């Protein structure tokens, strides 16, 4: 049985204590052997935890700075900078200096890089991560196109994920209303999630009305140039209202829904989008044909290869 021995807590600023674990029999468990772990004492800053693996390899895991508690000093109190120790590839202890940031209401935060970068994930997937931002009125066919596009790319061996506006409001954004300020926050959150998917190397397809130009521009600014592909599904209001797949236009006209885009809330068409899928009169392309238009753009931009 494993015996874990820990020093009792004290009033000092120590965060971690020395923990000794005897070697465990792991032949039948399929896990690496656990060796003694010495986290050491920590004061005013983060420390590196060195894990011994297979008796030879040494790797350092560094913790992000966090906001200091009442019983300790801030890890970034000296001119907004911090330093911590880490173990390099040769097993030597080195000192690393970094500068903390204040972002919004988050203080004393530091970005932690991983050796596996976006280019490595793209090489693995044989594609380039990007965001395809589908925008247009309710009933214009955004969700239908998103599914058709995802299906076509999947058949080509490309990994995609759809962020659908209604779906996201079932979970992540369930606390948001349809007021203007909440709509902006809805888009901001989805933009940040889409950015993570793109960084993971996926082709992220968002399906959102996203009526305000400034919100779409803010999402564009999150990604490297060329990785935000705005697709405007330009379908006239009267056509969307005639379709009314969810019955929302009828409710809005009856005054049962307030602030509905296209009725009593504006939609700002993109001023410089990458792709416009326009319906002219009764001429309406099929979702598959529209998906091929987007895929053609992806091929020319090089996003379908690493």
Secondary structure as UniProt FT lines:
FT   STRAND          19..20
FT   TURN            27..30
FT   STRAND          48..53
FT   TURN            54..56
FT   STRAND          57..62
FT   TURN            70..71
FT   TURN            75..77
FT   TURN            79..80
FT   STRAND          81..87
FT   TURN            89..90
FT   STRAND          93..99
FT   STRAND          101..103
FT   TURN            104..105
FT   STRAND          106..109
FT   HELIX           118..125
FT   STRAND          130..135
FT   TURN            138..139
FT   HELIX           142..155
FT   TURN            156..157
FT   STRAND          160..164
FT   HELIX           165..168
FT   TURN            169..175
FT   HELIX           180..199
FT   TURN            200..201
FT   STRAND          203..207
FT   HELIX           213..220
FT   TURN            221..222
FT   TURN            225..226
FT   STRAND          228..234
FT   HELIX           237..243
FT   TURN            245..246
FT   HELIX           248..253
FT   TURN            254..255
FT   TURN            262..264
FT   STRAND          275..278
FT   TURN            281..282
FT   HELIX           287..301
FT   TURN            302..304
//
